[in-house]
Amino acid sequence: MTLADLAVRLGCRLEGDGAIEVVRVASLEEAGPGDLSFLANARYAARLSDTHASAVIVHPSVETAPCARLETDQPYLAFAEAVEVLTPPGRPTPGVHALAAVDRSAEIGPDVSIGAFACIGAGARLGARTIIEPHVVIGGQAVLGEDCHIHAHVSIRDGVCIGSRVIIQDAAVIGSDGFGFARRRDGTHKKILQVGRVVIEDDVEVGAQSAVDRPAVGETRIGRGTKIDNLVQVAHGVHIGRNVILAAQVGIAGSTVLDDDVVMAGQSGATGHVHLGRGAKVGAKSAVTKHVAPGEHVAGIPAGEVTEWREGVVLIRRLPDMKKDLADVEARLAALEARLK
């Protein structure tokens, strides 16, 4: 594709030779002739002068580049779109593989692809153009919308409702039993049947080996546009709003609510029955134990306002020196008291 054509596709302003042919997107360090690269973070601006790319996507504020430029206010978004244009994902041939097991009562939309050893339960419904990779299990009465992509070894349990354009990565489990037990008088535990449902709205992505649990009653819901990384646990009865970001190994306990645009960084967690307001941010490895106000940025264990947490971390690192100074002051004070006596 010529750079001029790509500029039109991406909505970028072209500076340089529009006749240049570009074939792929590569990093600044790895790019060579025929490659398109990008600069989305000013911290890496020094690398731009050494790139061998044929063209780069940059913010208009970038003054110079050693090659042709595609200028945009959102270079990272343009990079994502360029990858899609230059490397379109392949699609399997529509149809049901001979080794798949599809219940006769299941409703399969047009142009659906179902891979080998996939199992589709009674009454399940799959929307048009949805892709079911090998070894996927979809339970009875589960519903999937259009243009979903369900990767290998995913388990979607009975009655789960999934919207359109949802991507579920390998080995995720949607609709597994919530962790609910009632303690008997003798100390043993009686399992509480988890008969609620899981609802995943449109344009959600769930990472590999993540789990979204169903509750005993009601529903677990993940809002439209939310993106979930690998190894994330969403417990029973959790309600997650729209466009939420959950990084790897996040854990959310039962009945917690995350409003729209919340961000939880890697290995952070939230205890049950807390509420994170719209746009709240949780730092990596932090533990949320109480409500978080809209827009608030918290960190630490237990999580608190991020500025206070940073100040506390600095103080903790100074403790050895402070202890030494305190011991010195105590020794001098003791010596002074001894002289006075």
SEVEXSE-71414 format. One record per residue (C-alpha): x, y, z; residue in one letter; residue number from 1. Coordinates in Angstrom, 1 decimal, decimal comma, m for minus. Each point is the difference from the previous one (the first is absolute). Layout:
PT      x      y      z residuo num
PT      X      Y      Z       A NUM
...
// end
This chain:
PT      x      y      z residuo num
PT    0,0    0,0    0,0       M   1
PT    1,3    3,5   m0,8       T   2
PT    0,6    2,4    2,8       L   3
PT   m2,5    2,4   m1,6       A   4
PT   m2,7   m2,6    0,1       D   5
PT    0,8   m1,0    3,5       L   6
PT   m0,1    3,7    1,1       A   7
PT   m3,6    0,2   m1,3       V   8
PT   m1,0   m3,2    1,7       R   9
PT    1,5    1,2    3,4       L  10
PT   m1,2    3,6   m0,3       G  11
PT    3,6    1,2    0,3       C  12
PT    1,8    3,0   m1,5       R  13
PT    2,7   m1,1   m2,4       L  14
PT    3,5    1,6    0,0       E  15
PT    2,3   m1,6   m2,6       G  16
PT   m0,2   m2,3   m3,0       D  17
PT   m3,5   m1,5   m0,3       G  18
PT    1,1   m2,5   m2,6       A  19
PT    2,0   m2,0    2,6       I  20
PT   m1,2   m3,5    0,3       E  21
PT   m0,4   m1,3    3,6       V  22
PT   m0,6   m3,6    0,9       V  23
PT    0,0   m0,3    3,8       R  24
PT    0,2    1,8    3,3       V  25
PT    3,3   m0,3    2,1       A  26
PT    1,6    1,5    3,0       S  27
PT    2,4    3,0   m0,5       L  28
PT    3,0   m2,3    0,7       E  29
PT   m1,1   m2,9   m2,3       E  30
PT   m1,5    1,9   m2,9       A  31
PT    1,7    0,0   m3,4       G  32
PT   m0,9    1,0   m3,5       P  33
PT   m3,7   m0,6   m0,7       G  34
PT   m0,9    0,1    3,6       D  35
PT   m2,2    2,5    1,8       L  36
PT    0,9    0,9    3,6       S  37
PT   m1,5    2,3    2,7       F  38
PT    1,0    2,3    2,8       L  39
PT   m2,8    0,0    2,6       A  40
PT    2,0    0,9    3,1       N  41
PT    2,3    3,0    0,3       A  42
PT    2,4   m1,9    2,2       R  43
PT    1,2   m1,9   m3,1       Y  44
PT    0,4    3,0   m2,2       A  45
PT    3,8   m0,5   m0,1       A  46
PT   m0,5   m3,3   m1,8       R  47
PT   m1,8    1,7   m2,9       L  48
PT    3,2    1,4   m1,6       S  49
PT    1,6   m3,4   m0,3       D  50
PT   m3,0   m1,9   m1,5       T  51
PT    0,3   m1,5   m3,5       H  52
PT   m3,8    0,0   m0,6       A  53
PT   m1,4    1,3   m3,2       S  54
PT   m2,6    2,0    1,9       A  55
PT   m1,0    0,8    3,6       V  56
PT   m3,3    0,9    1,7       I  57
PT    0,6    3,0    2,3       V  58
PT   m1,7    2,7    1,8       H  59
PT    0,1    3,4   m1,8       P  60
PT    2,1    1,4    2,8       S  61
PT    2,9   m2,2   m1,2       V  62
PT    2,2    2,3   m2,0       E  63
PT    2,3   m2,2   m1,9       T  64
PT    0,2   m3,6   m1,3       A  65
PT    2,5   m1,8   m2,3       P  66
PT   m2,8   m1,2   m2,2       C  67
PT   m3,5    0,7   m1,2       A  68
PT   m2,6    0,8    2,7       R  69
PT   m3,6   m0,7    0,7       L  70
PT   m1,2    2,6    2,5       E  71
PT   m2,9   m0,5    2,4       T  72
PT   m1,1    1,2    3,4       D  73
PT   m0,3   m3,7    1,0       Q  74
PT    3,0   m1,8   m1,3       P  75
PT   m0,5   m3,1    2,2       Y  76
PT   m3,6   m0,4   m1,3       L  77
PT    1,2    0,4   m3,6       A  78
PT    2,7   m2,6    0,6       F  79
PT   m2,7   m2,5    1,2       A  80
PT   m2,1    0,8   m3,1       E  81
PT    3,1   m0,3   m2,3       A  82
PT    0,7   m3,5    1,3       V  83
PT   m3,6   m1,0   m0,8       E  84
PT    0,3    1,4   m3,5       V  85
PT    3,4   m1,4   m0,9       L  86
PT   m0,5   m3,4    1,8       T  87
PT   m3,6   m0,9   m0,2       P  88
PT   m0,9   m3,0    2,2       P  89
PT   m0,7   m3,2   m1,8       G  90
PT   m3,4   m1,7    0,3       R  91
PT   m0,8   m3,7    0,0       P  92
PT   m2,3   m1,3   m2,6       T  93
PT   m3,6    0,2    1,2       P  94
PT   m1,7   m3,2    0,9       G  95
PT    0,0   m2,8    2,6       V  96
PT    3,1   m2,2    0,2       H  97
PT   m0,8   m3,7   m0,3       A  98
PT    1,5   m0,7    3,4       L  99
PT   m2,1    2,7    1,8       A 100
PT   m3,1   m1,0    2,1       A 101
PT   m2,9    2,4   m0,6       V 102
PT   m3,4   m0,8    1,7       D 103
PT   m2,9   m0,1   m2,5       R 104
PT   m1,9    2,6    1,9       S 105
PT    2,9    2,6   m0,1       A 106
PT   m0,6    3,0   m2,3       E 107
PT    3,0    0,7   m2,2       I 108
PT    0,1    3,3   m1,8       G 109
PT    1,3    0,6   m3,6       P 110
PT    3,7   m0,2   m0,7       D 111
PT    0,8   m1,4    3,5       V 112
PT    3,2   m2,1    0,3       S 113
PT    0,2   m2,9    2,5       I 114
PT    3,3   m1,7    0,4       G 115
PT    0,9   m3,6    0,7       A 116
PT   m1,0   m1,5    3,4       F 117
PT   m2,1    3,0    0,9       A 118
PT   m3,3   m0,8    1,8       C 119
PT   m3,1    2,1   m0,3       I 120
PT   m2,8   m0,8    2,5       G 121
PT   m3,7   m0,3   m0,3       A 122
PT   m1,8    3,2   m0,8       G 123
PT    3,2    2,1   m0,4       A 124
PT   m0,1    2,8   m2,5       R 125
PT    3,0    1,3   m2,0       L 126
PT   m0,3    3,3   m1,9       G 127
PT    1,1    0,6   m3,6       A 128
PT    3,7   m0,3   m0,8       R 129
PT    1,0   m1,1    3,5       T 130
PT    3,2   m2,1    0,1       I 131
PT    0,2   m3,0    2,4       I 132
PT    3,5   m1,4    0,1       E 133
PT    0,8   m3,7    0,8       P 134
PT   m0,8   m1,5    3,4       H 135
PT   m2,4    2,8    1,0       V 136
PT   m2,9   m1,1    2,2       V 137
PT   m3,2    2,1   m0,1       I 138
PT   m2,7   m1,1    2,4       G 139
PT   m3,7   m0,4   m0,5       G 140
PT   m2,1    3,2   m0,5       Q 141
PT    3,2    2,2   m0,3       A 142
PT   m0,4    2,9   m2,4       V 143
PT    2,8    1,6   m2,0       L 144
PT   m0,5    3,0   m2,3       G 145
PT    1,4    0,8   m3,4       E 146
PT    3,7    0,1   m0,9       D 147
PT    1,3   m1,5    3,2       C 148
PT    3,4   m1,9    0,1       H 149
PT    0,2   m2,7    2,6       I 150
PT    3,5   m1,5    0,2       H 151
PT    1,1   m3,6    0,7       A 152
PT   m1,0   m1,7    3,3       H 153
PT   m2,4    2,7    1,2       V 154
PT   m2,9   m1,2    2,1       S 155
PT   m3,2    2,0   m0,2       I 156
PT   m2,4   m1,5    2,5       R 157
PT   m3,8   m0,5   m0,2       D 158
PT   m2,1    3,1   m0,4       G 159
PT    2,8    2,5   m0,4       V 160
PT   m1,0    3,0   m2,2       C 161
PT    2,8    1,5   m2,1       I 162
PT   m0,5    3,0   m2,3       G 163
PT    1,5    0,8   m3,4       S 164
PT    3,7    0,4   m1,0       R 165
PT    1,1   m1,6    3,2       V 166
PT    3,5   m1,6    0,1       I 167
PT    0,8   m2,7    2,6       I 168
PT    3,6   m1,2    0,0       Q 169
PT    1,2   m3,6    0,6       D 170
PT   m1,2   m2,0    3,0       A 171
PT   m2,1    2,7    1,6       A 172
PT   m3,1   m1,2    1,9       V 173
PT   m3,2    2,0   m0,1       I 174
PT   m2,8   m0,9    2,4       G 175
PT    1,9   m2,2    2,4       S 176
PT   m1,5   m0,5    3,4       D 177
PT    0,4    2,9    2,5       G 178
PT    1,9   m0,8    3,2       F 179
PT   m3,0   m0,4    2,3       G 180
PT   m0,3   m2,3    3,1       F 181
PT   m2,1    0,0    3,1       A 182
PT    1,7   m1,2    3,2       R 183
PT   m1,8   m2,8    1,9       R 184
PT    0,0   m0,3    3,8       R 185
PT    2,6   m2,8   m0,2       D 186
PT    2,4    2,2   m1,9       G 187
PT   m0,5   m1,6   m3,5       T 188
PT   m1,1    2,1   m3,0       H 189
PT   m3,1   m0,3   m2,0       K 190
PT    0,3    1,1   m3,6       K 191
PT   m2,4    2,8   m1,0       I 192
PT   m1,3   m0,8   m3,5       L 193
PT    1,0    2,8   m2,4       Q 194
PT   m2,9    0,3   m2,3       V 195
PT    0,2    3,7   m1,0       G 196
PT    1,3    1,0   m3,4       R 197
PT    3,0    1,8   m1,6       V 198
PT   m0,6    2,8   m2,5       V 199
PT    2,9    1,3   m2,2       I 200
PT   m1,0    3,0   m2,1       E 201
PT    1,3    1,0   m3,5       D 202
PT    3,7    0,6   m0,9       D 203
PT    1,4   m1,6    3,2       V 204
PT    3,3   m1,9   m0,1       E 205
PT    0,8   m2,6    2,7       V 206
PT    3,6   m1,2    0,3       G 207
PT    1,5   m3,5    0,1       A 208
PT   m0,8   m2,2    3,1       Q 209
PT   m2,2    2,7    1,6       S 210
PT   m3,2   m1,0    1,8       A 211
PT   m3,3    1,8    0,3       V 212
PT   m2,2   m1,7    2,6       D 213
PT   m3,8   m0,2    0,2       R 214
PT   m1,8    0,9    3,2       P 215
PT   m2,5   m2,0    2,1       A 216
PT   m2,7    2,6   m1,0       V 217
PT    0,0    3,0   m2,3       G 218
PT    2,8    0,5   m2,5       E 219
PT    3,6    0,7   m0,6       T 220
PT    0,3    2,7   m2,7       R 221
PT    2,9    1,4   m2,0       I 222
PT   m0,8    3,2   m1,8       G 223
PT    0,5    0,9   m3,6       R 224
PT    3,5    0,7   m1,2       G 225
PT    1,7   m1,3    3,1       T 226
PT    3,4   m1,7   m0,5       K 227
PT    1,3   m2,7    2,3       I 228
PT    3,5   m1,3    0,0       D 229
PT    1,3   m3,6    0,7       N 230
PT   m0,5   m1,8    3,3       L 231
PT   m2,7    2,3    1,4       V 232
PT   m2,6   m1,1    2,5       Q 233
PT   m3,5    1,6   m0,1       V 234
PT   m2,0   m1,5    2,8       A 235
PT   m3,7   m0,6    0,4       H 236
PT   m2,4    3,0   m0,2       G 237
PT    2,7    2,5   m1,1       V 238
PT   m1,3    2,8   m2,2       H 239
PT    2,6    1,6   m2,3       I 240
PT   m0,9    3,1   m2,0       G 241
PT    1,0    1,1   m3,5       R 242
PT    3,5    0,4   m1,3       N 243
PT    1,6   m1,3    3,2       V 244
PT    3,7   m1,3   m0,2       I 245
PT    1,0   m2,9    2,2       L 246
PT    3,7   m0,9   m0,4       A 247
PT    1,5   m3,5    0,6       A 248
PT   m0,7   m1,8    3,3       Q 249
PT   m2,6    2,4    1,3       V 250
PT   m2,4   m1,5    2,5       G 251
PT   m3,4    1,4    0,7       I 252
PT   m2,0   m1,6    2,9       A 253
PT   m3,8   m0,6    0,0       G 254
PT   m2,6    2,8   m0,4       S 255
PT    2,5    2,7   m0,7       T 256
PT   m1,0    2,8   m2,4       V 257
PT    2,4    1,7   m2,5       L 258
PT   m1,5    3,0   m1,7       D 259
PT    0,9    1,0   m3,6       D 260
PT    3,7    0,7   m0,9       D 261
PT    1,5   m1,5    3,1       V 262
PT    3,6   m1,2   m0,4       V 263
PT    1,6   m2,7    2,2       M 264
PT    3,7   m0,6   m0,5       A 265
PT    1,7   m3,4    0,1       G 266
PT   m0,4   m2,2    3,1       Q 267
PT   m2,3    2,4    1,8       S 268
PT   m3,2   m1,1    1,6       G 269
PT   m3,2    1,1    1,6       A 270
PT   m1,8   m1,5    2,9       T 271
PT   m3,7   m0,8   m0,1       G 272
PT   m2,9    2,5    0,1       H 273
PT    2,1    3,1   m0,8       V 274
PT   m0,7    2,6   m2,6       H 275
PT    2,6    1,5   m2,3       L 276
PT   m1,4    3,3   m1,5       G 277
PT    0,3    1,0   m3,6       R 278
PT    3,5    0,5   m1,3       G 279
PT    1,6   m1,2    3,2       A 280
PT    3,6   m1,5   m0,3       K 281
PT    1,6   m2,7    2,1       V 282
PT    3,8   m0,3    0,0       G 283
PT    1,8   m3,3   m0,6       A 284
PT    0,0   m2,5    3,0       K 285
PT   m2,5    2,1    1,9       S 286
PT   m2,9   m1,3    2,1       A 287
PT   m3,2    2,0    0,0       V 288
PT   m1,9   m0,6    3,3       T 289
PT   m2,4    3,0    0,0       K 290
PT   m2,0    2,1   m2,5       H 291
PT    2,1    2,1   m2,5       V 292
PT   m1,4    3,3   m1,1       A 293
PT   m0,5    0,8   m3,7       P 294
PT    3,3    1,1   m1,6       G 295
PT    2,1   m0,9    3,1       E 296
PT    3,4   m1,7   m0,5       H 297
PT    0,8   m2,4    2,8       V 298
PT    3,0   m2,3    0,7       A 299
PT    1,4   m2,1    2,8       G 300
PT   m1,2   m2,6    2,5       I 301
PT   m2,5    1,0    1,1       P 302
PT   m0,5    2,3   m2,9       A 303
PT    0,0    3,7    0,7       G 304
PT    0,4    3,3   m1,9       E 305
PT    3,0   m0,5   m2,3       V 306
PT    1,9    3,2    1,1       T 307
PT   m0,2   m1,0    3,7       E 308
PT    1,1   m3,6   m0,9       W 309
PT    3,0    1,3   m1,9       R 310
PT    1,0    2,2    2,9       E 311
PT   m0,3   m3,0    2,3       G 312
PT    2,2   m2,1   m2,2       V 313
PT    2,7    2,6    0,1       V 314
PT   m0,2    0,1    3,8       L 315
PT    0,2   m3,8    0,2       I 316
PT    3,2    0,0   m2,1       R 317
PT    1,4    2,7    2,4       R 318
PT   m0,8   m2,1    3,1       L 319
PT    3,5   m1,6    0,4       P 320
PT    1,7    3,4   m0,1       D 321
PT   m2,7    1,5    2,3       M 322
PT    0,5   m2,9    2,5       K 323
PT    3,8    0,6    0,0       K 324
PT   m0,5    3,7    0,5       D 325
PT   m2,5   m0,7    2,9       L 326
PT    2,5   m2,3    1,6       A 327
PT    2,7    2,6   m0,3       D 328
PT   m2,3    2,7    1,6       V 329
PT   m0,9   m2,4    2,9       E 330
PT    3,6   m0,8    0,6       A 331
PT    0,9    3,7    0,2       R 332
PT   m3,0    0,7    2,2       L 333
PT    1,1   m2,8    2,4       A 334
PT    3,5    1,4    0,1       A 335
PT   m1,3    3,5    0,8       L 336
PT   m2,3   m1,3    2,7       E 337
PT    2,9   m2,0    1,5       A 338
PT    2,2    3,2    0,2       R 339
PT   m2,9    2,0    1,6       L 340
PT   m0,3   m2,6    2,7       K 341
// end
